[in-house]
Amino acid sequence: MVERVLKSCLGVDPLRCLVIVGYQAEQVKHSLAQFQDIEFVEQAEQLGTGHAVQQLLPHLEGFTGDLLVLNGDVPLLRSQTLQQLLDTHKTHQNAATILTAQLPNPQGYGRVFCDGQNLVTQIVEDRDCTTAQKQNRRINAGVYCFNWQKLAKILPNLQSNNDQKEYYLTDTIHQLKPVMAVDVEDYQEILGINNRNQLAEAYQILQDRVKEAWMMAGVTLINPDSITIDDTVELQPDVIIEPQTHLRGKTVIGSGSRIGPGSLIENSQLGKNVTALFSVVSDSVVQENSRIGPYTHLRGHVSVGESCRVGNFVELKNAQIGDRTNIAHLSYLGDATLGDQVNIGAGTITANYDGVQKHRTQIGDRTKTGSNSVLVAPITLGEDVTVAAGSVVTETTPDDCLVIARSRQVVKPGWRLNFPTP
């Protein structure tokens, strides 16, 4: 949630980014380690929103700009909304500008009362509202823009005269002039998360946004309710996503591709006109016009070339596959490099692990393996090699040869087990 809040700030280009931490602070710091130039501010006791912002006083001493205050549990804010808040704040030279929303059911939220020019006259927390005040549907989103110099003068004087004995940031509004409210166009942006049910609701809102945007951009989603797409995914027009398919991480899918049903694609790049049916693809690349599945698993930095077929119950791990290569069914290729136009027979595996280390298998262009072949790595098969079915290949082979590595068949006529007579 905090990552999403931080990313929403990128569009407004802040000079500094300070994250106030308290409960399980070390875990929060660890989770945000990938963000550059974050400053963490410790709030040893959690005594309310006003108390949290009070912790900034020594860190912002001498600062003369504006302070944007966001909540870590409000992850659906758009950058455009924050920019609108900042623009309004600067245009009207407000002491404070607060983000508000008109909620159908405002229960649990503080109410904001304004005059005809949207200047704030009063903010009352939900628990402190009278029955009449609770009829007001304009709520405080908990997102503020302050003139820091004006705020810093009154922060030390906050009082905890409420039933929670907390220091409310909203109490500063009564001491600042002018204060203006900006209603967010989509109230769902400011929904907070306090439990797992609200977390699921927020995720559904995000999914609706993402899927609507892709469908408007020319992507076909068949039964969208059964599909999930991270907002980090990139799709080109005319991609078709079948039901029960999930696209995660930094995934890119090219035009004309058909993904699913029942597929999981994660942190992978699929080229144009790729088909992936009932398959799992993670941290891998599939070039254009290739077919994956059904029931294929690509993992660990696999690269599949153009116009390949990787079919039923095939697993590839850390393997590089050349163009127009077929691995049709029931195979495992780990730590392998295959050339162009290779054909892997059913049941072929690379025995890549010796109990201590992993070893690579190299297979040249146009080489074919028969069914149930085992290639014991480290090993290299040259170009135009044919491996006879059922072979266990342990030695490197030259180009243009037939490899037979199996026991000769023995037939004993008239033989059967003799069981004792009962």
C-alpha positions in Angstrom: 0.0 0.0 0.0 2.8 2.4 0.9 4.6 1.7 -2.3 1.5 2.7 -4.3 1.2 5.9 -2.3 4.8 6.8 -3.0 4.4 6.0 -6.7 1.4 8.4 -6.9 3.8 11.2 -5.8 6.2 10.7 -8.7 3.9 12.7 -11.0 4.1 15.8 -8.8 7.9 15.7 -8.5 8.5 16.3 -4.8 11.7 17.9 -3.5 11.9 15.5 -0.6 9.9 12.4 0.5 9.6 11.7 4.2 7.9 8.5 5.5 6.7 8.5 9.1 7.1 5.1 10.7 6.3 3.7 14.0 4.7 0.2 14.5 7.0 -2.4 12.9 9.1 0.4 11.5 12.0 -1.9 10.5 9.7 -4.0 8.3 8.4 -0.9 6.6 11.9 0.4 5.9 12.9 -3.0 4.5 9.9 -3.1 2.2 10.7 0.3 0.8 14.4 -0.3 0.3 14.1 -0.1 -3.5 13.0 3.6 -3.4 15.7 6.1 -3.7 16.1 9.2 -1.5 13.4 8.3 1.1 13.9 9.8 4.5 12.4 7.9 7.4 11.0 9.8 10.4 10.4 7.9 13.7 7.1 8.3 15.6 7.8 6.3 18.7 4.3 6.7 20.1 1.3 6.7 17.8 -0.7 9.6 19.2 -2.7 10.6 16.1 -2.2 12.3 12.8 -1.2 15.7 14.3 1.4 14.0 16.5 2.8 12.2 13.4 3.3 15.5 11.5 4.8 17.1 14.6 7.7 14.7 14.2 8.6 16.6 11.0 9.4 19.8 12.8 13.2 19.1 13.3 13.5 17.6 9.8 11.9 20.6 8.0 13.5 23.4 10.0 14.0 26.3 7.7 11.9 24.9 4.9 9.8 27.5 3.1 7.7 25.5 0.6 4.5 23.5 0.7 4.0 20.1 2.5 1.8 17.4 0.9 0.5 15.0 3.6 -0.7 11.5 2.4 -1.9 8.4 4.3 -0.1 5.1 3.9 -3.4 3.2 3.8 -5.0 5.2 1.0 -3.3 3.5 -2.1 -5.8 4.4 -4.9 -5.0 8.1 -5.4 -4.1 9.1 -8.9 -1.2 11.5 -9.6 -3.6 13.7 -11.5 -5.7 14.2 -8.4 -2.7 15.2 -6.3 -1.7 17.7 -9.1 -5.1 19.2 -9.0 -4.9 19.6 -5.2 -1.4 21.3 -5.5 -2.6 23.6 -8.4 -5.6 24.8 -6.4 -3.4 25.3 -3.3 -0.9 27.5 -5.3 -3.5 29.4 -7.4 -5.4 30.6 -4.3 -2.3 30.9 -2.1 -4.1 28.9 0.6 -2.6 28.2 4.0 -4.0 24.7 3.6 -5.9 22.8 0.9 -7.6 19.5 1.8 -8.9 16.7 -0.5 -12.5 15.9 0.1 -15.1 13.6 -1.4 -18.8 13.2 -1.5 -19.4 9.6 -0.2 -22.7 7.7 -0.6 -22.1 6.3 2.9 -19.7 8.5 4.8 -19.9 6.5 8.1 -16.5 6.3 9.8 -15.0 9.4 8.1 -14.5 12.9 9.4 -17.0 15.5 7.9 -15.9 18.7 6.2 -18.1 21.8 6.2 -17.6 24.6 3.6 -19.1 27.9 2.5 -20.2 28.7 -1.0 -16.5 29.2 -2.2 -15.4 25.8 -0.9 -13.6 27.5 2.0 -13.5 25.2 5.0 -15.4 26.3 8.0 -15.1 23.2 10.2 -13.9 19.6 10.2 -15.4 17.2 12.7 -14.2 13.6 13.2 -17.0 11.0 12.7 -16.9 9.8 16.3 -17.3 13.5 17.5 -20.1 14.4 15.0 -23.6 15.2 16.2 -26.6 13.4 14.5 -27.2 16.5 12.4 -23.6 16.8 11.3 -23.5 13.1 10.2 -26.0 14.0 7.5 -23.2 15.8 5.6 -21.7 13.5 3.0 -18.6 15.5 2.3 -15.7 13.7 4.0 -12.1 14.5 4.8 -9.9 12.2 2.7 -6.9 12.8 5.0 -4.8 14.3 2.2 -3.6 17.8 2.7 -1.4 20.5 1.2 0.0 23.0 3.8 2.0 26.1 3.7 4.7 24.6 5.9 5.8 27.9 7.6 2.2 28.6 8.7 1.6 25.0 9.8 4.9 24.8 11.7 3.9 27.8 13.9 0.8 26.1 15.2 1.8 22.4 15.3 3.4 22.6 18.8 0.1 23.9 20.2 -2.2 21.0 19.3 -4.3 19.7 22.1 -5.8 16.2 22.6 -9.2 17.3 23.9 -11.2 14.4 22.3 -12.4 11.0 23.3 -9.4 9.3 21.7 -6.9 11.6 23.5 -5.1 12.0 20.2 -3.6 15.0 18.4 -5.7 15.5 15.3 -4.1 17.2 12.2 -7.6 18.4 11.4 -7.4 20.7 14.4 -4.9 22.9 12.5 -7.6 23.8 10.0 -9.4 25.9 12.6 -6.2 28.0 13.1 -5.2 28.5 9.4 -6.7 30.9 6.9 -7.7 30.5 4.1 -8.4 26.7 3.9 -10.0 25.3 0.8 -11.6 21.9 0.0 -11.1 20.2 -3.4 -13.6 17.4 -4.1 -12.1 14.4 -5.8 -14.0 13.4 -9.0 -14.0 9.6 -8.1 -14.5 9.1 -4.5 -13.1 5.6 -4.7 -9.6 7.1 -4.9 -9.7 8.1 -1.3 -11.0 4.8 0.2 -8.9 3.7 3.2 -8.0 0.2 4.1 -8.4 -1.0 7.7 -9.1 -4.7 7.2 -8.8 -7.6 4.7 -12.3 -7.0 3.3 -11.4 -3.3 2.5 -8.1 -4.6 1.0 -10.0 -6.9 -1.3 -12.4 -4.1 -2.3 -9.5 -1.7 -3.1 -7.8 -4.4 -5.2 -11.1 -4.9 -7.2 -11.3 -1.1 -7.8 -7.7 -1.2 -9.1 -8.4 -4.1 -11.3 -11.5 -2.5 -12.8 -9.5 0.6 -13.6 -6.7 -1.4 -15.3 -9.0 -3.7 -17.3 -11.3 -0.9 -18.5 -8.2 1.1 -19.7 -6.9 -1.9 -21.7 -10.2 -2.7 -23.2 -10.5 0.9 -24.3 -7.0 0.6 -25.8 -8.0 -2.3 -28.1 -7.3 -5.4 -25.9 -10.0 -8.1 -25.8 -10.7 -9.6 -22.3 -13.0 -12.6 -22.4 -14.9 -12.7 -19.1 -13.0 -9.8 -17.4 -14.2 -10.7 -13.9 -12.1 -13.9 -14.0 -8.9 -12.1 -15.2 -6.4 -10.2 -13.1 -3.8 -7.7 -14.6 -1.2 -5.8 -12.6 -0.9 -2.2 -13.5 2.7 -2.8 -14.4 1.8 -5.0 -17.3 2.0 -3.6 -20.9 -0.3 -5.0 -23.6 -0.4 -4.1 -27.3 -3.7 -3.7 -29.3 -5.4 -6.9 -30.5 -4.2 -9.0 -27.7 -6.8 -11.5 -26.5 -6.9 -12.6 -22.8 -9.0 -15.7 -22.1 -10.7 -16.4 -18.8 -8.9 -17.4 -15.7 -5.6 -15.8 -16.9 -3.4 -13.7 -14.6 -0.8 -11.2 -15.8 1.7 -10.0 -13.2 4.8 -7.9 -12.7 6.7 -6.4 -15.6 5.0 -8.4 -18.3 4.8 -7.3 -21.9 2.6 -9.0 -24.5 2.7 -8.3 -28.3 -0.1 -7.6 -30.7 -2.1 -10.5 -31.9 -1.2 -12.8 -29.0 -3.8 -15.0 -27.4 -3.2 -15.8 -23.7 -5.1 -18.4 -21.8 -7.5 -19.7 -20.7 -6.0 -20.7 -17.4 -2.5 -19.1 -17.8 -0.2 -17.2 -15.5 2.4 -14.9 -17.1 4.8 -13.2 -14.7 7.7 -10.8 -15.4 7.9 -12.1 -19.0 7.9 -10.7 -22.5 5.8 -12.4 -25.2 6.1 -11.3 -28.8 3.5 -10.8 -31.5 1.1 -13.7 -32.3 2.1 -15.9 -29.4 -0.3 -18.4 -28.0 -0.1 -19.6 -24.4 -2.7 -22.1 -23.3 -3.1 -23.4 -19.7 0.5 -22.5 -19.1 2.8 -20.8 -16.5 5.5 -18.5 -17.8 7.8 -16.6 -15.4 10.9 -14.5 -15.9 11.1 -15.6 -19.5 10.9 -14.4 -23.1 8.9 -15.9 -26.0 9.4 -14.6 -29.5 6.7 -14.0 -32.0 4.6 -16.7 -33.6 5.4 -19.3 -31.0 2.9 -21.6 -29.3 3.1 -22.5 -25.6 1.0 -25.2 -24.0 -1.2 -26.7 -22.9 0.3 -27.3 -19.5 3.8 -25.8 -20.3 6.0 -24.3 -17.6 8.7 -21.8 -18.5 10.8 -20.5 -15.6 14.2 -19.3 -14.6 15.1 -17.1 -17.6 13.9 -19.2 -20.5 14.2 -17.7 -24.0 12.1 -19.3 -26.7 12.8 -18.3 -30.3 10.4 -17.4 -33.2 7.9 -19.9 -34.5 8.6 -22.5 -31.9 6.2 -25.1 -30.3 6.6 -25.9 -26.7 3.7 -28.2 -25.9 2.0 -30.6 -23.5 3.6 -31.0 -20.1 6.9 -29.5 -21.1 9.1 -27.8 -18.5 11.9 -25.5 -19.4 14.3 -24.0 -16.9 17.2 -21.6 -17.7 17.1 -22.7 -21.3 17.6 -20.9 -24.6 15.6 -22.3 -27.5 16.4 -21.4 -31.2 13.9 -20.5 -33.9 11.5 -23.0 -35.3 12.3 -25.6 -32.6 9.7 -28.1 -31.4 9.5 -29.6 -27.9 6.0 -31.0 -28.3 5.4 -33.0 -25.1 6.5 -34.6 -21.9 10.0 -33.2 -21.7 12.2 -31.4 -19.2 15.1 -29.3 -20.4 17.0 -27.5 -17.7 20.2 -25.5 -18.2 20.2 -26.1 -22.0 20.9 -24.3 -25.2 19.2 -25.5 -28.4 19.8 -24.3 -31.9 17.4 -23.7 -34.7 15.0 -26.3 -36.1 15.7 -28.8 -33.3 13.1 -31.5 -32.6 12.9 -32.9 -29.1 11.1 -36.2 -28.9 8.5 -37.0 -26.2 10.0 -37.8 -22.8 13.4 -36.3 -23.5 15.1 -34.8 -20.4 18.4 -33.2 -19.6 20.0 -34.7 -16.5 21.6 -31.4 -15.5 22.3 -32.0 -11.8 25.0 -34.3 -10.5 24.1 -33.9 -6.8 26.4 -31.0 -6.3 26.3 -28.7 -9.4 24.1 -27.9 -12.4 25.6 -28.5 -15.8 24.6 -27.3 -19.3 23.5 -29.2 -22.4 24.3 -27.9 -25.9 22.2 -29.1 -28.9 23.1 -28.0 -32.4 20.9 -26.9 -35.3 18.5 -29.5 -36.8 19.3 -32.1 -34.2 16.6 -34.6 -33.3 16.1 -36.7 -30.1 14.0 -39.8 -30.0 11.4 -40.5 -27.4 12.6 -41.1 -23.8 16.1 -39.9 -24.4 18.3 -38.8 -21.5 21.1 -36.3 -22.1 23.5 -36.4 -19.2 25.1 -33.0 -18.8 27.6 -31.6 -19.3 27.3 -32.6 -22.9 27.2 -31.2 -26.5 25.3 -32.7 -29.4 26.5 -31.3 -32.8 24.4 -30.2 -35.7 22.2 -32.6 -37.7 22.5 -35.3 -35.0 19.8 -38.0 -34.5 19.5 -39.6 -31.1 17.8 -43.0 -31.1 14.8 -43.5 -28.9 15.5 -44.6 -25.4 19.2 -43.6 -25.4 21.1 -42.4 -22.4 23.7 -40.1 -24.0 26.8 -39.3 -21.9 29.4 -38.3 -24.4 29.8 -35.3 -26.8 28.9 -36.1 -30.4 30.2 -34.6 -33.7 27.9 -33.2 -36.4 25.8 -35.3 -38.7 25.7 -38.6 -36.9 23.3 -41.2 -35.3 23.6 -41.8 -31.6 22.4 -45.1 -30.2 23.1 -45.5 -26.4 20.9 -48.3 -25.1 21.1 -52.0 -24.3 20.5 -54.5 -27.1 17.0 -56.1 -26.9 17.1 -59.8 -25.7 14.2 -62.2 -26.5 13.9 -65.5 -24.7 11.2 -67.7 -26.3 9.0 -70.0 -24.2 9.9 -68.3 -20.9 7.4 -67.8 -18.1 7.4 -67.7 -14.3 6.7 -71.1 -12.7 4.6 -70.8 -9.7 4.3 -73.7 -7.2 1.1 -75.7 -7.4 -1.3 -74.9 -4.5 
